[in-house]
Amino acid sequence: MPDKVYIKDGKLIIPDNPIIPFIEGDGTGPDIWRATRKVVDAAVEKVYGGRRTIEWKEILAGEKAFHLTGKWLPEETVDAVREYIIAIKGPLTTPVGGGFRSINVTLRQELDLYACVRPVKWIPGVPSPLLHPEQVDVVVFRENTEDIYAGIEWQAGSEGAEKIREFLNTRMGCNVPEDAGIGIKYMSKTASERIMRKALKYAVENGRKSVTVVHKGNIMKYTEGSFKNWCYSLAEREFKDIVMTEKELLSYGGNAPEGKIVVKDRIADNMFQQMLLRPSEYDVIVTPNLNGDYLSDAVAAQVGGLGMAPGANIGDFVALFEATHGSAPDIAGTGKANPGSLILTAVMMLEYMGWKEAAGMILRGLETAISKKIVTNDLAKQMEGAKEVKTWEFADVIIASM
Ligand code: NAI
């Protein structure tokens, strides 16, 4: 009998036949979703032989929702993700036009999905600009709800900008020019601590070696600098027996004792260099919104770009898994779309559910398909001697390779 995922005693309980809502997505969404679903169902069947199955439940968002209901994001969709706890989505086109809030951003805000989680690891054979892409294996935890990105801003010359400017200049001793647009950057202890807690828990549960706090605290002391301090103090307070700092590591000759997680920090600009020059020194990364926005795309590019990068937005329990690229309307329906990002996203979802065997099987199938150089158009263009297949054929190649 299909059943809901639920929470008991602070733990996620996954029944053997969980109902998982999905949003197909716009543009290439339906193509890559169909491929992904086929691969996931095949892996679950192969691994669990019918003992476990996923009961997929379609929920609407984007163009399909608009055509069927007149709404881009019906309330029932948000409610369903909240109710069923785990859901997966394809990319959604953001309609162009004034005053339209991105559906993706709305979902994150309404469901308080405060952590944008992006694992970035190279799959052998995927074209990469690095000499040693195999050294990249990081998971970026980007804070989703605060920072300059939260959208508190006023256009230059507007009434709001004028009010803020006057307050700043007459009451706070600032000197903001008359023709300036103004944005507010804020970061709270609560939000900083909860993202650090999530990153550390992930590190513990997945046997990761370090958590690096990436910030710009040398310049923005009371936002980014405080973020760093709050992350360290949370680690010290709640994970005392498990963590150690880089300084403490020195007394162990640079090698952390078994089971210890090293907490360190890097200034954001330096971190971009570090990820190119010494990627193997980094593992879990936790960072505020804007740094995380840049860093997660830059790191994904190191292993072959967004076409192969999975992602999820996760709250305390509710998790919405999504491909990191957009709806690619330019190639919709052509069979050129690579379902790799959404398939890896589904792998992440299966891991979150604790179905690690099925996740591993899909990953191996995908790796084998790529090592055989049977790939979609985007990768085939960059790989010598590759055989190009359509989106849906790629799914079959993965299944045959599992
Ligand atoms: P995009 O990621 O859709 O496309 C950028 C380029 O990458 C295009 O050349 C496209 O053909 C290619 N591409 C993307 N996904 C691919 C795949 N799976 N396989 C092969 N090639 C792929 O970004 P763009 O064009 O800026 O945005 C298009 C729409 O998607 C916009 O409406 C945007 O708002 C939306 N978008 C949605 C996201 C989401 O739902 N999470 C994320 C990013 C953009």
Residues whose N, C-alpha, C, O or C-beta is under 5 A from the ligand:
A	BS01	NAI	G90 P91 L92 T93 T94 N104 G307 A323 T324 H325 G326 S327 A328 D330 I331 K336 A337 N338 P339 D378
